[in-house]
């Protein structure tokens, strides 16, 4: 079902809105394969091949659903290079940038609130690529220091602009410095890599185990992980319900201006009524579910206490959403939840205080 869209305020972030419209991919773009882009990028920049073995092939870990009526299989993305699912996205973005430019001499800019910034900074340092990152105003000093230690240029978005402000700033940096904007929210390769890798890994393992999942849950940031993985699983199991997990504090298509409210890491509506371009063409195929930050923090603590598994708030939200489906079904059903990472120091501090 499609989530409701609130009425947008008058003031809108013109630069990023213009760019999202200009680069909005169609379904044919989103469903194009990743492998040809990757092959071309590896020919142009062979050092990319050194990164590839450390990305993907992550564990799929069965844990009880919240009420214990079934099983939720956690795709544990923390074992990726850089420690999160964003390693896959960063690798795909870099492959596409090099392949489309036709040269490894690309100067890049991107926006991020944390995990993607860290993945891009580490990879670009290893590849010798010039990277400028725009981060939201008020980003942790620890994050900014780490990005700069990898050699990335870092600029903060405007105060009060939230994540969307960092996106807007990245557009201006690209134009001012002549850089290529990776633009994760309009990157079809971010869907393709999850369809061909993440989703394929899950499908292979569950098929081997003789499992038929009733649902797949993934938190929505740019939506590449969710859309790509869902495409792979629904090719194998058409009745599998894809769950788009959004924070209650910032739902999909949220018409309010961005604010600084705490919410699941790396997730949420963009504000001002904007919709994630990678999800918008498929939104009627997804069930939207909202998780409050307090719920996610408690789920983080529950999984660590009962299963000795550390997950991020967005992963905990995905587990909760998958559990809701499994626990309402006959006993013994299975679902999948993408666990984006282990969680940041800030999230675990919030969980301890909750």
C-alpha positions in Angstrom: 0.0 0.0 0.0 1.1 3.6 -0.5 1.9 5.7 2.5 0.0 9.0 2.8 1.8 12.1 1.7 1.4 15.2 3.8 1.0 18.7 2.4 4.5 20.3 1.8 5.5 23.6 3.3 6.2 26.6 1.0 9.9 26.6 1.4 11.6 23.8 -0.5 15.3 22.8 -1.1 15.5 23.9 -4.7 18.9 22.6 -5.7 18.4 18.9 -4.6 14.8 18.9 -5.8 15.9 20.0 -9.2 18.6 17.4 -9.3 16.4 14.6 -8.1 13.9 15.4 -10.9 16.6 15.6 -13.6 18.2 12.3 -12.7 15.2 10.4 -11.6 15.6 6.8 -13.1 12.8 5.0 -14.8 11.9 1.3 -14.2 14.0 0.2 -17.1 17.1 2.0 -15.6 16.4 0.5 -12.2 16.0 -3.0 -13.6 19.2 -2.9 -15.7 22.0 -5.3 -14.7 25.0 -4.3 -12.5 27.5 -6.9 -13.9 28.3 -5.0 -17.2 29.0 -1.8 -15.3 31.2 -3.6 -12.9 33.2 -5.4 -15.6 33.9 -2.0 -17.4 34.9 -0.4 -14.1 37.3 -3.2 -13.2 39.0 -2.8 -16.6 39.4 1.0 -16.1 40.3 0.8 -12.4 41.7 -2.7 -11.6 42.2 -1.7 -7.9 38.4 -2.1 -7.5 38.9 -5.8 -7.7 40.9 -5.7 -4.5 37.8 -4.5 -2.7 35.4 -7.0 -4.1 36.3 -10.1 -2.0 35.5 -8.2 1.3 32.0 -7.3 0.1 29.0 -9.6 0.3 28.7 -13.3 1.2 27.4 -12.2 4.6 25.7 -14.6 7.0 22.0 -15.3 7.2 21.3 -15.9 10.8 18.0 -17.4 12.0 16.5 -15.9 15.2 13.1 -16.2 16.9 10.5 -13.6 16.0 9.5 -11.2 18.7 6.7 -13.3 20.0 8.5 -16.6 19.2 5.9 -17.9 16.8 8.3 -18.2 13.9 11.7 -17.3 12.6 13.3 -14.1 11.2 16.4 -14.7 9.2 18.8 -11.7 9.7 21.0 -10.9 6.8 24.0 -9.8 8.9 25.6 -7.1 6.9 28.1 -6.0 9.6 30.6 -8.5 8.2 31.1 -6.5 5.1 34.1 -4.3 4.5 33.5 -1.1 6.5 31.0 -2.9 8.7 27.6 -2.1 7.1 25.4 -2.9 4.2 26.5 0.5 2.7 29.7 -1.2 1.6 27.7 -2.8 -1.2 26.2 0.5 -2.1 29.5 2.4 -2.0 31.1 -0.2 -4.2 28.3 -0.1 -6.8 28.3 3.7 -6.8 32.1 3.8 -7.5 31.9 1.2 -10.2 29.1 3.1 -12.0 30.9 6.4 -11.7 34.1 5.1 -13.2 32.4 3.0 -15.9 30.2 5.9 -17.0 33.0 8.4 -17.0 35.2 6.1 -19.0 38.2 7.0 -16.8 39.4 6.4 -13.3 40.2 10.1 -12.9 36.9 11.1 -11.4 36.4 13.7 -8.7 33.5 12.7 -6.6 31.0 14.3 -4.2 28.2 12.6 -2.1 26.1 13.3 0.9 25.6 10.9 3.8 24.6 10.8 7.5 27.2 8.2 8.4 27.6 4.6 7.1 27.8 5.5 3.4 30.2 8.3 4.1 32.5 6.0 6.0 32.3 3.3 3.3 33.0 5.8 0.5 35.9 7.4 2.4 37.6 4.2 3.1 37.2 2.9 -0.4 38.2 6.1 -2.1 41.3 6.2 0.1 42.3 2.7 -1.0 41.6 3.6 -4.7 43.2 7.0 -4.7 40.0 8.8 -5.6 39.3 12.5 -4.7 36.1 12.6 -2.5 34.1 15.5 -1.0 31.4 14.6 1.5 28.5 16.7 2.7 27.2 15.6 6.1 24.2 17.0 8.1 24.8 19.9 10.5 25.5 18.5 13.9 27.1 15.2 12.7 29.2 13.6 15.4 32.8 14.9 15.6 34.0 11.3 15.7 32.4 10.7 12.3 33.9 13.9 10.7 37.4 13.1 12.2 37.3 9.6 10.7 36.3 10.9 7.3 39.0 13.4 7.2 41.6 10.9 8.4 40.8 8.9 5.2 41.5 12.0 3.2 38.0 13.1 2.3 37.0 16.7 2.2 34.0 17.3 4.6 31.4 20.1 4.5 28.4 20.4 6.8 24.9 21.1 5.6 23.1 24.2 6.9 21.8 24.3 10.5 18.2 23.1 10.7 18.4 21.5 7.3 18.8 17.9 8.5 19.8 15.2 6.0 18.0 17.0 3.1 20.2 20.0 3.8 23.3 17.9 3.3 21.9 16.6 0.0 21.3 20.2 -1.1 24.8 21.2 -0.1 26.3 18.3 -2.1 24.6 19.6 -5.3 26.2 23.0 -4.8 29.6 21.4 -4.2 29.3 19.4 -7.4 28.5 22.5 -9.4 31.0 24.7 -7.7 34.0 22.3 -7.9 33.1 20.4 -11.1 32.7 17.1 -9.3 30.5 14.1 -10.2 27.6 13.8 -7.7 27.1 10.1 -7.0 23.4 10.8 -5.9 22.6 7.5 -4.1 18.9 8.3 -4.2 18.8 8.2 -8.0 21.4 5.4 -8.5 19.9 2.3 -10.3 23.2 0.5 -9.6 22.3 0.7 -5.9 19.3 -1.5 -6.6 21.0 -3.8 -9.1 23.9 -4.7 -6.8 21.4 -5.8 -4.1 19.2 -7.7 -6.6 22.2 -9.5 -8.0 24.2 -10.0 -4.8 22.3 -9.5 -1.5 19.0 -10.9 -2.8 20.7 -13.7 -4.7 22.6 -14.7 -1.5 19.4 -14.8 0.5 17.5 -16.7 -2.1 20.3 -19.4 -2.5 20.5 -20.0 1.3 16.8 -20.2 1.9 16.3 -22.5 -1.1 19.0 -24.7 0.2 17.3 -24.8 3.6 13.8 -25.5 2.0 12.5 -22.2 3.5 9.7 -20.2 1.9 9.7 -16.7 3.4 6.4 -14.9 3.9 8.0 -11.4 4.2 11.2 -9.4 3.6 11.8 -6.3 5.8 14.4 -3.6 5.2 14.7 -0.1 6.4 14.4 2.6 3.8 17.1 5.2 3.4 17.7 5.6 -0.3 15.7 2.4 -0.8 18.3 0.6 -2.9 18.7 -2.3 -0.5 15.0 -2.8 -0.1 14.0 -2.6 -3.7 16.8 -4.7 -5.1 16.5 -7.5 -2.4 12.8 -7.5 -2.8 13.0 -7.9 -6.6 15.3 -11.0 -6.1 13.1 -12.7 -3.5 9.9 -12.0 -5.3 11.3 -13.5 -8.5 11.7 -16.8 -6.5 8.7 -16.4 -4.1 6.1 -14.1 -5.7 3.9 -14.2 -2.5 6.7 -12.9 -0.3 5.5 -9.5 1.1 8.2 -6.7 1.0 8.1 -4.4 4.0 9.4 -0.8 3.6 10.4 0.1 7.2 10.3 3.8 7.9 10.8 5.7 11.2 7.6 7.0 12.8 9.4 10.3 13.2 9.9 10.7 9.4 7.6 8.6 7.2 7.8 8.1 3.5 6.6 11.2 1.6 6.7 13.3 4.8 5.5 16.8 4.0 7.1 18.4 7.0 10.4 20.3 6.8 13.3 18.1 8.1 14.1 18.3 11.8 16.6 16.9 14.3 14.3 14.3 15.9 16.2 11.1 16.7 15.1 8.1 14.6 16.5 4.8 13.3 19.9 5.4 11.7 20.1 5.9 8.0 16.3 5.9 7.4 13.4 8.1 6.8 11.4 10.3 4.5 13.3 13.2 3.0 10.8 15.9 4.0 9.0 18.5 2.0 6.9 15.8 0.4 9.8 14.3 -1.6 9.7 10.6 -2.3 12.7 8.3 -2.7 13.1 8.0 -6.5 14.2 4.4 -6.4 11.1 3.4 -4.4 8.5 5.6 -6.0 7.9 3.5 -9.2 7.2 0.5 -7.0 5.5 1.9 -3.9 2.2 0.2 -4.6 4.0 -3.2 -4.4 5.3 -2.5 -0.9 3.7 -2.6 2.5 4.8 0.4 4.5 5.5 0.0 8.2 6.6 2.6 10.8 8.8 2.0 13.8 9.4 4.6 16.5 13.0 5.2 17.7 12.1 4.0 21.3 10.7 0.7 19.9 13.9 0.2 17.8 16.1 0.9 20.8 14.2 -1.6 22.9 14.5 -4.2 20.1 18.2 -3.7 19.9 18.5 -4.5 23.6 16.2 -7.5 23.3 18.2 -9.0 20.5 21.5 -8.5 22.3 20.1 -9.8 25.6 18.3 -12.9 24.2 20.4 -13.7 21.1 23.8 -12.1 21.8 23.5 -10.3 18.5 24.3 -6.6 18.2 22.4 -4.8 15.5 21.7 -1.2 14.5 18.4 0.6 15.2 17.3 0.2 11.6 18.1 -3.5 11.7 16.1 -3.8 14.9 13.2 -2.0 13.2 13.4 -4.5 10.3 13.3 -7.4 12.7 10.3 -5.9 14.5 8.5 -5.4 11.2 9.2 -8.9 10.0 8.2 -10.3 13.4 4.8 -8.6 13.2 4.0 -10.6 10.0 5.4 -13.9 11.3 3.7 -13.6 14.7 0.3 -13.0 13.1 0.6 -16.0 10.8 0.3 -19.7 11.7 3.2 -21.0 13.8 6.5 -21.9 12.1 6.5 -19.3 9.4 9.7 -17.6 8.2 10.7 -14.0 7.2 13.9 -12.2 6.3 15.2 -8.9 7.8 18.2 -7.0 6.5 20.4 -6.1 9.4 22.3 -3.1 8.1 25.1 -3.1 10.8 25.9 -3.5 14.4 24.9 0.0 15.5 26.9 3.1 16.2 28.2 4.2 19.6 25.6 6.9 19.7 22.8 4.4 19.1 24.0 2.1 21.8 24.3 5.0 24.2 20.7 5.9 23.4 19.7 2.3 23.9 21.4 2.2 27.3 19.6 5.4 28.4 16.2 4.3 27.0 
